[in-house]
């Protein structure tokens, strides 16, 4: 069995293709969304999901989130006394999803299709594969997130030829793809996006407004506990605006109370620059596909951030029609990943579906151009594979050394759309030795091969024979080597993973600890006593007593959390 996984910035999900349809995999709490958060408990065990998310506020120094944005980089996250790369933290999330799938299916799972943002670079894609390997999964395929959403949507369309657009705004990334569906063939016409634009950026704008309103000093940002509480309240307020006219954010810092009333109008004002950034990839994708917005039959929404009313209003204004809201935006990508898993397993129900994808960005090398006046202009970007070329693809160009008798050339591989390489992203370097002949006898063929997983192989060799140099891009030295993966695989195996069957109670305790920090006075004392009582009940391991204690604690926590959210200006004793 191959499972489909949506490894998200904020939340992650798993699904399987079974009985002719995508089926979501529940987590231990009974839901489908598993927060992409990891925390190291005081006893050294690893917590993943909701419990880890709760601990972001109570134990920020031992918890991490939003690490997907740093996949393929050298950034390290410190949790307690241990350090992790982004792909290592992602592997712990993948391991939890794998365990959930195994619990649902009743047998081991070793293969997966994982979705990635369409605009993920080669190094980020390799880091995602590394995360899968560290989690004990063979990654059968990386599928672009808007492509996965299109698969889930297109599977249920019975009409003939149609063109539609996928608008995928997740927690940390934004992708848009234009697709055409005809005679069972789903063809991606174009893709564009922004790897650093998502729902979290709207939250950051709210946080900045909170700081500006109260003239809070920069030192407040160094208070990790305060910042996590502010981020959580800002996220909650943003979500509540979908149903309420005003959402209040209220916090205490340095013995002072601060509050901000967030209205839909204020959020729209704060978000104006972000909404402008959302328009640009949409316009580029339409232009690259040579399609007018009026030619788009349907706009499919994917990603939890598309639930925001102002985002849906933007889409409606751009296309002159309401977007398609039939599919759950949180689940549409993982449903498509499960379809791709079914295709990989050659399920009979999917025999008639053909899927094509594109390279989302231009790939080329650094060259020097000589003007008509004989002036040399170094640092010029020479495209070899243009963006939105159908994959798999292989393209070759011929280049010449700058000097007679040159001993070798350095092929610098770049990704981007800018004329100058300094404004693009360096992916890797390949050295080609030359036999010190004339320039034209030393011509070098450079071939780029880009596969369906978004991985790039570069080959370079002399046109007149000689050894061919090969390079599978490894991300400019920031990636884990095979030896690194094996070493970390052994080290991660030594981590004590919190038992899956205890996840519900652990998440409840983490939530209770967070709410305890929000309360004051008698409420805080009452909650402290209930937490101790529940911990003692857990030690008895009596199922009925634990169930009763869990329900009692949950009712109190939910009551106190509602009171803290909806009436933050009052303390627990009714004073003002």
N, C-alpha and C positions, 0 to 999 in steps of 0.2 A: 504494500500500500504506500503510495506517495501522497503526502499531505500538502495542502496549500497554506502558506503563511504570509500574513501582512505584518511585516516588522515595522511598526510605526514609531514616530517621534514621541507621541504622547501615549498611545495605546497600541497593543498588538493583538492579533486574532489568528486562529487556525481554523481550517475547514477541510473536509474530505469530499471527494466525488464518490457518491455511493447511491445505488438504486436509481441511477439516471438523473441525479441532481446534486447540487452543492449542499452539504450539511455542516452547519457551524459546530465547533467543538466547545463545549462548556468548560469553564474553569472551576476550581473547587468551590467557589462562592455561588455557582449556578449561573453566572453571567457569561457573556461572550467576550467582552472587552477586558483585557488584562493590561493594567497600566505598565508602561515601559519604564519601570523603576526598579532599582536594586538597592538593598540595604544590608548592612552587616550587623547582625544582632550582637549583644554584649557577650554571648557565649561563643561567638565566632561563626555561627550558622548564617547562611545566606537566605534573605527574604526577597521574594520577587512578587511584583504585582501590587494589589491593594494595600497589603500590610506595609510594604516598602514605601508606597505613596504617602500613607499616613505619617510615616516616620521622617519624611522630608521636613516636616515642621517641628517635630519633637527631637529628632536626632539628625540635623542636616549634615553634621560632620561625618556621619556614617552612612549617608544615603546619596544616591545619584539619579538624575533623570535627564532627559533631553540629550542623551549621549549620541543619538543617531546623527546629529548635526556634525559630529566630529569623527565619523567613520573615515578611515583611511588617513588620519592625521597622527601626529606624534603626541597629542594631548593625553595626559594621564589624569585619572580621577582617583582621589584618595578617599578610601572608606576605612575609617579607623586606622589600623596600622598596615593596611594593604593598599597596593596601587593596581589600577586596572586601566587597560586601553578601552576605547569605545567598543571595539569588536568583541572584547572579552566580556564586557557587561551585556552586550547584545546576545552573546552566546548563552548567558544565564537566563535571559528572557526566552530564547529559543528552546532551551532545555526544559523550562517550565511548560511551554506550549506542547512540546513533544510528549511530556509526561501526561498532560491532559488528553492528548489524542490517544495515547496508549490505554489510558483508563477508559475512554469511550469505546475504543475498538476491541479491547481485550487481547491485544497482541502487540509485539514490539514494532516500532516505526523507525526506519533508518534513512528514508529519502524524503526530500521536500522540494517544492517549488516556492521560491521566496520572491515577493514583490519588492521592487526598489523604485525610487523616484526616477522618472525618465531622464532627468538631467543629472543624475549621479555620474561622476567621472569614473574612469577606469579603475583608479585606486580605491574609490568608495565601493565599487562593485566587487573588487577582489576582497576588500575588507568584509563585505557581507558574506561572501563565500567562506572566508576564514572563520567567521562567527558560526556559520553552520557546521563547519568541520569541528570546531571546538565544542559544539553542542552534541556531537555524535551523529550529525546528519550529513548525508551525501546530497549536495545541492544539485538536483537534476537540471534546474533551469532558473535563471533570474528573469523575471517578467516585469516590464515597466508598469508602474501602477495605473496610469490611465488606460493602457492596453488591457490590463486585467479587468478594470471596470467596464471597458467596452465589451469584453468577452461575456461578462455576466449580463450586460444589457442586451447585446446582440443576439444572445442565445434564445431570447424570448420574443424576437421580432419575426413576424411571419410575412410582412409586406415585402415587395420586391426591392429594387435598388433604392438606397437611401443614404444620405450623408448626415452625420451627427458629430457633435463635439463633446468631449469629456473635460469637465472643469473640476480638477482635483486639488482641493485646498486642504491639506492636512495640518497637523500641529506645527510642523517645522518646514515643510516644503510645499511648493506649488508647481503643478504640471498641467498642461493643456494639450490635448491631442485632437486632431481632426481625422475622422475615419469615414470610410465608405463601405457599405455592406451591399453585396450583390451576389446572387446565385450561390450562397453558402460561403463566399469568400469575404473575410473581414480584412480590409487593407488600411493600414495606418498611412495617411497622406502626409501628415506633418506633426511635429511635436515641438513644444517650447516650454520654458519653465524658469523657475528661480529656486535654487536650493536653500536660500535663506529668507524665505517668505512663507509664513504660516500663521496659524491661530495664536501661537505664542507671541508673535510680534504685536498683535493687537493687545494682548495682555500687557506687554512691556510698555506700550503707549499709555495704558491706564496707570501703571505703576509710576511712570515719569510724571504724569499729571498729579498724582497723589503727592509726590515729592515737591513739585513746583507749588502746589496749592498751600502747603504748610511750610515751605522753605526749609525742609529737612536737610540737615548737613550731609555731606558725602559720606561721613563716617557711619551713617545709618546703613549704608549698603554693605558695610563690613560685618554687620550683625546678621549672620546667616539665618538664625532662627526667625528674626523679625522679617527678613526678606522673603523667606519661604511662606510665612503666614500672609504677607502682603500679596505675594504671587497667587496663592490659593484663593484669597478673597477676591482678587481682581478677576481671576478666571471664573469664579462662581458668579460674580456680578455680571460679567459679560454674558454668561449663559442665561441668567435670570431675566435679562432684558428681552429675551425672546418672548416672555409671557407677561412681564411687568413693565410699567412705564418708567420706574426709577428703581435702581438697586443701590443699596448703601454698603459702603466699605468702612469698617470701623476697627481701629487697632490701638493698642497701647504701646508706647515706646518711651523708655526712660521716665516712667511714672507719669507720662502725659497721654491724654486721649486725643486721637485724631480720627476724623471722619471725612468721607467724600460721597456725595450723592451723584451717582452715575446715571445720566439719562440717555435715551437713544440719540438725542440731538448732540449731546456732548461726545458720545462715542463716535458718531459720524464725523464730527469735527476733528477729533484726535486721529481718526483712521484715514483721513483724506489722502495723505501721502501713500499709504499702503494700498488704497483702492486704485490710485494712479498706477502703482507698480503692477497690480493685477491686470490692468488693461493691456499693458505692453506685450506680454507673451501671447495673449489672445490675438492681438492684431498681427503679430509676427506669424503665428501658426496659420491664420487665414490667408495671409499674403503668400507664405511658402506653398500652401496647398492650392493657390490660385482660385480661391473660393470666396464669394461674398457672404457676409453674415446672413443675408436673406436666403441664401441657398441651404443653410443649415436647418434640417428638419426638426432636430431635437437637441437640447443641451442636457447632458446627463451630469448630475452633481455627485461628486465623490469626496470623501474626507469630512470629518466632523465639523470643521470650521465653516463649511458651506451651510450649516444650520443658521448662521448669523443672518438676521433679516437684512442688514445693510449689504451683505455679500449677494444675497438673492436679488435684492433690488438692483444692484449693479449689473448682474447677469441679465435681468429683465430689460433694463435700459439698453444694454449693448445689442441685444438680439431682437428686441421688440416683441418678445413673447416670454411667458413664464417657463422656467426650467422644468424638466421632468423630475418629479419628486416621488415616483412610485417605489424606487429602491432605497433602502436604508443607506445613507452615505457612509456610515461607519463600517458597513458590512459588504459593500459592493466590490471593493478591491479583493478582499479575501475570497469572496465567492468566485471571482474570476481566476484567482490563483488556483482554486480547487478545480475549475474547469480545465486550466492548463495542465494540472496534475492528471486529470482524466484523459486528456489528449496524449500525455506522455505514456500513460498505461494502455493506450489504444482501446479505450472503452468504445463499445459498439454504438452507444447512443450519440457519440461525437464523431462518427466516421466521416460525416459530410461537411465538417467544419474545416476551413483552411484559414490560417491566420498569418498575416505578414506584418512586419514591424520595420522601423526606420532607425538610422543612426541619428540621435537627437542633436548632435553638434558637429561642427566642422573639425576635421583632423588634418594636420599638415606639419611642415617642418620649417625651421629657421633658415633663411637664405639671404644672400646679398644680391641686390640688383644693380646693374650698371646702366646709367642714363646715357642718352645720346651724346652728351658732352663728355662721356668717359668717367663720370663721377660714380664711385661705389657707395651704395646705400645699404649698410648692414641692418640686420634685425627685421627683415621683411618676412611676413607670414606667407608661405606658399601652400595653399590647400591641396590635399590629395583626395580625401573623401569629403564631399560637401555635406552639410547638414541635411537631414531628411532624405538621405539616400536609402533605398530599400535594402535590408540586410537579410541574409549574409551577403557581404560584398568584398571584392578584392580589386584594388586600383593600383596602377603603377605609373610613376613619373620618372623622367631621366634628368639628372643634374650633373654639373661639371665643377671640378675644383677651381678655385680662384687663381692659383698660381701654376706656372709651368713646373713640372717635376715635383709637385706637392706630394709629401709622404703619406698623407691620409686626410680623411674628412671626418667631421663629427656631425652625425645626424641627430639634431635636437628635435624631439617630437612634441608638438603643442596641440592643445585643444582650445577652441574659441572662435570668435567671429570678428576679431579686430585685425586691422591691417598690419599692425606692428606686434611682434611676438611678446614684447614687454607687457602688453595688455591682455595676453592670453595665459593659459595655464600650462606649465611645463610638465609633461608626463614622464619623460625618460630620455636617455641619451644612448646612442649606438655609435661605436667607433669602427670605421672602415679603413684598413690600410691600403695604400696605393703603391704601385711599382716605380714611381718617379718618372713617368712618361710625360708627353705633352698633355695639355688640358683636354683636348678632344679624344685622345687615346685613353684617357682615364675617366671616361663617362661612367657614372654610377646610377644603376636602377634602384629606386626605392619603392617597395611595394607595401601597402597597408592592407591587412585583412581584418575585417571587423565581423564578429559572429553574432548569433542571435542572443547571446547572453551579455552582449555589450563589452566583450573583451577584445583588445586590440593586439595583433601580432605585426611586427615590423620586420621586413627583410631588406637588406641592402647589400649589393655586390656589384663588381665591375661589369659593365656591359659586354666587354670582350673576354669574359671568363674570369675565373678566380673564385676563391671561397666566398660563400654568402654568409653574412652576419645576420643573426636572428635575435630578436628581442620581444618577449612577451612583457608588456609594460608592467612595471612593478610599483609605480607611483613615486618615482623620484627618491627612493630610499626610506620612505616613511612606512612601508608595509612590513608585515611579519614574514620572515622567511619560513621555509618548510621546517627547519630546525627549531625556530622560535615557536611555531605552532605545536610541534610535538612536545617541547619543553613545557609550554603553558598548559597543554592538554593534561599533562601529568600533574601539574601544580593545581589546576582547577579541579581535578578529580579528587584532590585531598580536601577540598572545601566541604564543609558539612551543610548540605542543602536541607532547609527546613522541611519536615515531612509534609507531603501534599495533603494527607488526610487531616492535618492539624491546621491547615491554612485559614479556615473560617474563624476559628477561635483566636488565632494569632492576629488576624486582620482586625477583629473586634477589639482586642486589647490595644492595638496600635491606634485605632480610632479613639478609644477611650482616653488614652494618654494625650492625644492631640486636643480633644475637647477639654480635658482637665486644665490645659494651659490657657484655654480661652475663658474659663470661668473664674469666679471669685467668691469669697465669703462662704456661706453655708453650702452652696451648690458644689463648690470645690471639695469641701470636707465629705459631703455625701458621696460624691463620685469616687473619691480616694478609697473610702470604706468599701464601696461596691467592687472596685477593681481588686482590692486585696481578697475580698470574699470569693470572687470568681477565680482568682489564681489558686486559692486553697481548694476550691471545688475541682479544678482541673487536676490537681495532684491526686485526688481520690480515684480518678479514671472511671467513675461511675457514670455511664452514658446518660441515664435519665436525669441525674442531678446536674450534670454538665449542661444538658439541653435546657433545663429550667433556669439555671444560672445565666446561661447565654441570653435567653429571652429577656430575663429581668434586666441585665446590664444593657442590652441593646435598646430597650424601651427608654431607659434613663438617658443613655447617650444621645439618642435621637431627639428626645425632648429638650435636653440642654443645648444641643447644637442648633435646633430651631430657635430657641430663645436667644442664643448668642448672635445668630444671623439676623433675625428680624427685629430684635429690640436691643441692639448693642449699647444704646445710650443709658440703659438702666443696669445697675448692678444687681447681684443676686438677692439682695434684701429689699429691693423695691425703691431704694433711694435714687436720686437723679444727680 
